[in-house]
Amino acid sequence: MITTLAVENYRSLRRLIVPLDRLNVVTGANGTGKSSLYRALRLLADAARGGAVAALAREGGLPSVLWAGEEKPARGAGRADPTGLRLGFAGTDFGYAVDFGHPIPDRSLFDLDPEIKRECTWTGPVLRPAALLCDRSGPAVRTRTADGGWHRSVNGIRPYDSMLSELADPQLAPDLLRLRELIRSWRFYDHVRTDAHAPARTARIGTRTPVLSHDGGDLAAALETIREIGDRDALNRAVDAAFPGSRVQVESHDGRFELKLHQHGLVRPLSAGELSDGTLRYLLWAAALLTPRPPELLVLNEPEASLHPDLLPPLADLILTAAKDTQIVVVTHAPVLAEELARHAVRHRLDVNSIALVKDAGGQTTVAGREGLLDEPLWYWPKR
């Protein structure tokens, strides 16, 4: 489980170090940095897939994403390097940090592509020299051996590649391989489509689907998978809590799966194409949260979108049910959802880690109620 998330110089996140728990709820007004926090987590996941540099380039390169506020740091915040973007996390087993910087100009058309200047993994919650497992500086990488020594890579890593994707050798770096697979298990859901042409509204060839796709096109197959190998009772309770007297059914026609919703008082079930945006979105969240294959980390961005306020209590119950098997981060604009999560958490015997983001006078995102460095988790960045 991740216990600390650290971001430096990403948009309004000049220096943000936050503790994470089993269930985390990120709130704040528009423009306070919630989306930036969500994107920072996605960039960390992209690093394990070798796609972080490309993702930054799509945002316009480092000049477009770096902190652009005043250089004088807020009192007690310490000096931040405005030329580098740093991302990292630490947990009960591993920690990881990556430092992106500007490339050396060489008249290349790819000069907007950032380079990885430093990259480290370690064991435990805090970076210490004795805890280092893999250490990358520029193109050179060294990995800790079983006898406590170091193995240095013969071939250097290209500046736009992560050691997570290039050096995950089960013989030379088994811990790096474990960390890569852990990060690759992270799951993100952001603005799942429910419009008239949404993939979830059409019948599709169905196969066993323990993980709902990001576009929701395999919704019917995902729900049927939950019914057959997952928690069928939890799915039935979630549907009945949101739509009393209703139940879902999946029909197969020549292998094409079609979702039907039976509702009290209607003489025939409604197909996915007939459902309202809110009803369809709730069923998508049910499929995502009741997955028979829980990830290490599940991140939901604005799950309350298009939902009637009456659906927020059952959505909170769904999220809390999922939090028993996986770590969850919910980024929300809805104070009501945050309140429902806190209220229902007592019954689920879970604590809610509330992270309320605000902006200070200089435009820097901070956590509400935090006075200084002593109020945040201990964190050290690897030096270039």
C-alpha positions as CSV (number, residue, x, y, z in Angstrom):
1,M,0.0,0.0,0.0
2,I,1.2,3.5,-0.8
3,T,1.7,5.6,2.3
4,T,3.2,8.7,0.8
5,L,2.8,10.6,-2.5
6,A,5.2,13.3,-3.4
7,V,5.1,15.7,-6.3
8,E,7.3,18.7,-7.1
9,N,7.0,21.4,-9.8
10,Y,4.0,19.9,-11.6
11,R,1.6,22.7,-12.6
12,S,0.3,24.2,-9.3
13,L,1.9,21.4,-7.2
14,R,5.1,23.3,-6.3
15,R,5.8,20.9,-3.5
16,L,3.1,18.5,-2.3
17,I,3.8,15.6,0.0
18,V,0.7,13.9,1.3
19,P,0.0,10.8,3.4
20,L,-2.2,8.1,1.9
21,D,-4.3,5.5,3.6
22,R,-6.6,2.6,2.5
23,L,-9.3,5.1,1.4
24,N,-8.4,8.6,0.4
25,V,-10.7,11.4,-0.7
26,V,-9.3,14.5,-2.4
27,T,-11.5,17.5,-2.4
28,G,-11.2,21.2,-3.1
29,A,-12.6,24.1,-5.2
30,N,-12.1,24.4,-8.9
31,G,-8.5,25.2,-9.8
32,T,-7.0,24.0,-6.5
33,G,-4.9,21.2,-8.1
34,K,-7.2,18.1,-7.8
35,S,-6.8,17.3,-11.5
36,S,-3.0,17.8,-11.3
37,L,-2.8,15.4,-8.4
38,Y,-4.8,12.8,-10.5
39,R,-2.5,13.4,-13.5
40,A,0.6,13.1,-11.3
41,L,-0.5,9.6,-10.2
42,R,-1.2,8.7,-13.9
43,L,2.3,9.8,-14.8
44,L,3.8,7.6,-12.2
45,A,1.9,4.7,-13.7
46,D,3.0,5.7,-17.2
47,A,6.6,5.4,-16.0
48,A,6.2,1.7,-15.3
49,R,4.9,1.3,-18.9
50,G,7.6,3.4,-20.5
51,G,5.1,6.1,-21.4
52,A,5.8,9.0,-19.0
53,V,8.0,11.0,-21.3
54,A,5.5,10.6,-24.2
55,A,2.6,11.6,-21.8
56,L,4.5,14.8,-20.8
57,A,5.3,15.6,-24.4
58,R,1.6,15.4,-25.2
59,E,1.0,18.0,-22.6
60,G,3.4,20.3,-24.4
61,G,6.7,19.2,-22.8
62,L,8.2,20.4,-19.6
63,P,7.7,24.1,-20.3
64,S,3.9,23.5,-20.3
65,V,3.7,21.5,-17.1
66,L,6.4,23.0,-14.8
67,W,5.5,25.3,-11.9
68,A,5.3,28.8,-13.3
69,G,4.7,30.8,-10.1
70,E,7.1,33.0,-8.2
71,E,10.5,31.5,-7.5
72,K,10.6,32.6,-3.9
73,P,9.3,29.6,-2.0
74,A,6.5,29.8,0.6
75,R,7.8,30.1,4.1
76,G,9.0,26.7,5.3
77,A,8.6,25.1,1.9
78,G,12.2,24.9,1.0
79,R,13.8,25.7,-2.4
80,A,12.3,23.9,-5.4
81,D,14.1,23.5,-8.7
82,P,11.9,25.1,-11.3
83,T,13.7,23.2,-14.2
84,G,12.8,19.7,-13.0
85,L,9.6,17.7,-12.4
86,R,9.8,15.2,-9.6
87,L,7.3,12.4,-8.9
88,G,7.5,9.7,-6.2
89,F,5.8,7.5,-3.8
90,A,6.7,5.3,-0.9
91,G,4.9,2.4,0.7
92,T,5.1,-0.4,3.1
93,D,7.4,-2.4,0.7
94,F,8.9,-0.1,-1.9
95,G,9.6,3.5,-2.7
96,Y,10.2,5.1,-6.1
97,A,11.2,8.5,-7.4
98,V,11.9,9.9,-10.8
99,D,13.3,13.3,-11.8
100,F,12.5,14.7,-15.3
101,G,14.6,17.6,-16.7
102,H,15.2,19.5,-19.9
103,P,17.2,17.7,-22.6
104,I,20.6,19.2,-23.8
105,P,19.7,21.1,-26.9
106,D,21.1,19.3,-30.0
107,R,18.9,20.8,-32.8
108,S,16.6,17.8,-32.6
109,L,12.9,18.1,-33.4
110,F,12.3,16.2,-30.1
111,D,13.7,18.9,-27.8
112,L,10.3,19.1,-26.1
113,D,10.7,15.5,-24.9
114,P,11.9,15.6,-21.2
115,E,14.8,13.4,-20.1
116,I,15.0,11.3,-17.0
117,K,17.9,12.7,-15.0
118,R,17.6,10.5,-11.9
119,E,15.5,7.5,-10.9
120,C,15.7,5.5,-7.7
121,T,13.9,2.6,-5.9
122,W,14.3,1.7,-2.3
123,T,12.8,-0.5,0.3
124,G,10.7,0.9,3.1
125,P,8.9,4.3,3.5
126,V,11.9,6.7,3.4
127,L,14.8,7.0,0.9
128,R,18.1,6.1,2.7
129,P,21.5,5.1,1.2
130,A,21.2,1.7,2.9
131,A,17.7,1.1,1.6
132,L,18.5,1.8,-2.1
133,L,17.7,-1.1,-4.4
134,C,18.2,0.5,-7.9
135,D,19.9,3.8,-8.6
136,R,19.9,5.5,-12.0
137,S,21.9,8.7,-12.7
138,G,21.7,9.8,-16.3
139,P,22.3,6.7,-18.5
140,A,24.1,4.6,-15.8
141,V,22.2,2.2,-13.5
142,R,23.4,0.2,-10.6
143,T,21.3,-2.5,-8.8
144,R,21.8,-4.0,-5.4
145,T,23.0,-7.6,-5.4
146,A,22.1,-10.4,-3.0
147,D,25.3,-9.9,-1.0
148,G,24.7,-6.2,-0.5
149,G,27.1,-5.1,-3.3
150,W,26.2,-3.3,-6.5
151,H,25.9,-4.5,-10.1
152,R,26.5,-1.8,-12.7
153,S,24.7,-2.0,-16.1
154,V,27.0,-2.4,-19.0
155,N,24.8,-0.6,-21.5
156,G,23.4,2.8,-20.6
157,I,19.6,3.6,-20.7
158,R,18.4,6.1,-23.2
159,P,17.4,9.4,-21.5
160,Y,13.7,9.0,-22.5
161,D,13.4,5.4,-21.1
162,S,12.6,4.4,-17.6
163,M,14.6,1.7,-15.8
164,L,11.3,0.3,-14.7
165,S,10.6,-0.7,-18.3
166,E,14.2,-1.4,-19.5
167,L,15.9,-3.2,-16.6
168,A,13.2,-5.4,-15.0
169,D,15.4,-8.5,-15.1
170,P,14.2,-11.3,-12.8
171,Q,17.9,-12.3,-12.3
172,L,19.6,-9.0,-11.9
173,A,16.8,-6.9,-10.5
174,P,13.9,-9.0,-9.0
175,D,12.8,-6.2,-6.8
176,L,12.6,-3.8,-9.7
177,L,10.4,-6.3,-11.5
178,R,8.1,-6.6,-8.5
179,L,7.8,-2.9,-8.3
180,R,7.1,-2.5,-12.0
181,E,4.3,-5.1,-11.9
182,L,2.9,-3.4,-8.7
183,I,2.6,-0.1,-10.5
184,R,1.3,-1.6,-13.7
185,S,-1.6,-3.1,-11.6
186,W,-2.8,0.4,-10.7
187,R,-6.2,1.2,-12.3
188,F,-7.6,4.6,-13.3
189,Y,-11.1,5.6,-14.3
190,D,-11.7,9.1,-15.6
191,H,-14.8,10.4,-17.3
192,V,-16.3,7.1,-18.5
193,R,-18.5,7.9,-21.5
194,T,-22.3,7.7,-21.1
195,D,-23.4,9.7,-24.1
196,A,-25.8,8.4,-26.8
197,H,-22.9,6.8,-28.7
198,A,-21.0,5.5,-25.7
199,P,-19.5,2.0,-26.2
200,A,-21.3,0.8,-23.1
201,R,-24.7,1.2,-24.8
202,T,-24.0,-1.3,-27.6
203,A,-24.0,-5.1,-27.7
204,R,-20.6,-6.6,-28.0
205,I,-19.0,-10.0,-28.2
206,G,-18.6,-11.1,-24.6
207,T,-15.7,-12.9,-23.0
208,R,-14.9,-13.3,-19.3
209,T,-14.0,-9.7,-18.2
210,P,-12.7,-9.4,-14.6
211,V,-11.5,-5.8,-15.3
212,L,-13.8,-3.2,-16.8
213,S,-12.1,-1.4,-19.8
214,H,-11.5,2.3,-19.6
215,D,-14.2,3.1,-22.2
216,G,-16.8,0.8,-20.5
217,G,-17.5,-1.0,-23.8
218,D,-17.4,-4.4,-22.1
219,L,-19.9,-3.4,-19.3
220,A,-22.3,-6.3,-20.0
221,A,-19.5,-8.9,-19.9
222,A,-17.9,-7.3,-16.8
223,L,-21.3,-7.5,-14.9
224,E,-21.9,-11.1,-16.0
225,T,-18.3,-12.0,-14.8
226,I,-19.1,-10.5,-11.4
227,R,-22.4,-12.5,-11.3
228,E,-20.6,-15.8,-12.2
229,I,-17.2,-15.6,-10.4
230,G,-17.4,-12.5,-8.3
231,D,-19.6,-11.1,-5.5
232,R,-23.1,-11.6,-7.0
233,D,-24.8,-10.6,-3.8
234,A,-22.8,-7.3,-3.5
235,L,-23.8,-6.5,-7.1
236,N,-27.5,-7.2,-6.4
237,R,-27.4,-5.1,-3.3
238,A,-25.7,-2.2,-5.1
239,V,-28.4,-2.2,-7.9
240,D,-31.3,-2.5,-5.4
241,A,-29.8,0.3,-3.2
242,A,-29.7,2.6,-6.2
243,F,-32.8,1.5,-8.0
244,P,-35.2,-0.2,-5.5
245,G,-36.8,-3.4,-6.9
246,S,-34.4,-3.5,-9.9
247,R,-32.0,-6.1,-11.1
248,V,-29.6,-6.5,-14.0
249,Q,-29.6,-9.2,-16.6
250,V,-27.2,-10.0,-19.4
251,E,-28.5,-11.7,-22.5
252,S,-26.3,-13.4,-25.1
253,H,-27.3,-13.4,-28.8
254,D,-24.8,-15.4,-30.9
255,G,-22.1,-14.5,-28.4
256,R,-23.0,-10.8,-28.3
257,F,-23.7,-9.6,-24.8
258,E,-26.5,-7.1,-24.1
259,L,-27.3,-5.5,-20.8
260,K,-30.9,-5.3,-19.5
261,L,-32.2,-3.5,-16.5
262,H,-35.4,-4.8,-15.0
263,Q,-37.2,-2.0,-13.0
264,H,-40.2,-2.2,-10.7
265,G,-43.4,-1.3,-12.5
266,L,-42.1,-1.7,-16.1
267,V,-43.5,-4.5,-18.2
268,R,-40.2,-5.0,-20.1
269,P,-36.5,-4.5,-19.2
270,L,-34.6,-1.5,-20.5
271,S,-31.5,-2.0,-22.7
272,A,-28.3,-0.1,-22.1
273,G,-29.2,2.2,-25.0
274,E,-32.3,3.3,-23.2
275,L,-30.8,4.0,-19.8
276,S,-30.2,7.6,-18.6
277,D,-26.7,8.8,-18.3
278,G,-26.8,8.6,-14.5
279,T,-28.2,5.1,-14.4
280,L,-25.6,3.8,-16.9
281,R,-22.7,5.6,-15.1
282,Y,-23.7,4.0,-11.8
283,L,-23.7,0.6,-13.4
284,L,-20.3,1.3,-14.8
285,W,-19.0,2.2,-11.3
286,A,-20.5,-1.0,-10.0
287,A,-18.6,-3.0,-12.6
288,A,-15.4,-1.2,-11.9
289,L,-15.6,-1.3,-8.1
290,L,-16.8,-4.9,-7.7
291,T,-14.1,-6.3,-9.9
292,P,-13.2,-9.9,-9.1
293,R,-9.5,-8.9,-9.7
294,P,-8.8,-6.0,-7.3
295,P,-5.8,-3.8,-8.2
296,E,-3.2,-2.6,-5.8
297,L,-4.5,1.0,-6.3
298,L,-7.7,2.2,-7.8
299,V,-8.1,5.9,-8.7
300,L,-11.5,7.4,-9.5
301,N,-11.7,10.9,-11.0
302,E,-15.0,12.7,-10.3
303,P,-17.2,9.6,-10.0
304,E,-20.1,11.7,-9.0
305,A,-20.5,13.2,-12.6
306,S,-24.0,12.8,-14.0
307,L,-25.3,11.1,-10.9
308,H,-28.4,12.3,-9.1
309,P,-27.7,13.1,-5.4
310,D,-29.8,10.1,-4.4
311,L,-27.2,7.9,-6.0
312,L,-24.3,9.2,-4.0
313,P,-25.0,7.2,-0.8
314,P,-25.1,3.8,-2.7
315,L,-22.0,4.9,-4.6
316,A,-20.3,5.6,-1.3
317,D,-21.2,2.1,-0.2
318,L,-19.7,0.7,-3.4
319,I,-16.5,2.6,-2.9
320,L,-16.2,1.5,0.7
321,T,-16.9,-2.2,-0.2
322,A,-14.1,-2.0,-2.8
323,A,-11.7,-0.4,-0.2
324,K,-11.7,-3.6,1.8
325,D,-9.7,-5.3,-1.0
326,T,-7.8,-2.4,-2.6
327,Q,-6.4,1.0,-1.9
328,I,-8.6,3.8,-3.3
329,V,-8.1,7.4,-4.2
330,V,-11.3,9.4,-5.0
331,V,-10.9,12.8,-6.5
332,T,-14.2,14.6,-6.2
333,H,-15.9,18.0,-6.7
334,A,-18.9,16.9,-4.6
335,P,-18.7,17.6,-0.9
336,V,-21.8,15.4,-0.5
337,L,-20.0,12.4,-1.7
338,A,-17.1,13.1,0.7
339,E,-19.6,13.4,3.5
340,E,-21.4,10.2,2.5
341,L,-18.1,8.3,2.5
342,A,-17.2,9.6,5.9
343,R,-20.7,8.7,7.3
344,H,-20.8,5.2,5.8
345,A,-17.2,4.5,6.7
346,V,-18.1,3.9,10.3
347,R,-20.4,1.0,9.4
348,H,-17.6,-0.5,7.1
349,R,-15.0,0.0,9.9
350,L,-12.8,2.0,7.7
351,D,-11.1,5.4,8.2
352,V,-11.3,8.1,5.5
353,N,-8.1,10.0,4.8
354,S,-9.5,13.5,3.7
355,I,-7.1,15.6,1.6
356,A,-8.6,19.1,1.1
357,L,-6.6,21.1,-1.4
358,V,-6.4,24.9,-1.4
359,K,-4.2,27.5,-3.1
360,D,-2.1,29.9,-1.1
361,A,-1.6,33.6,-2.1
362,G,1.2,32.6,-4.5
363,G,-0.9,30.1,-6.4
364,Q,0.7,27.0,-4.9
365,T,-1.4,24.0,-4.0
366,T,-1.3,23.1,-0.4
367,V,-3.3,20.8,2.0
368,A,-5.8,22.7,4.1
369,G,-4.9,22.9,7.8
370,R,-1.2,22.1,7.2
371,E,1.1,24.6,8.9
372,G,4.5,23.5,7.7
373,L,7.0,20.7,7.0
374,L,6.3,19.1,10.4
375,D,2.8,18.4,9.3
376,E,3.7,16.3,6.3
377,P,5.3,12.8,5.9
378,L,9.1,12.5,5.9
379,W,10.4,12.5,2.4
380,Y,13.8,12.9,0.6
381,W,14.3,13.4,-3.1
382,P,17.3,11.8,-4.7
383,K,19.8,14.5,-5.8
384,R,21.0,14.9,-9.4
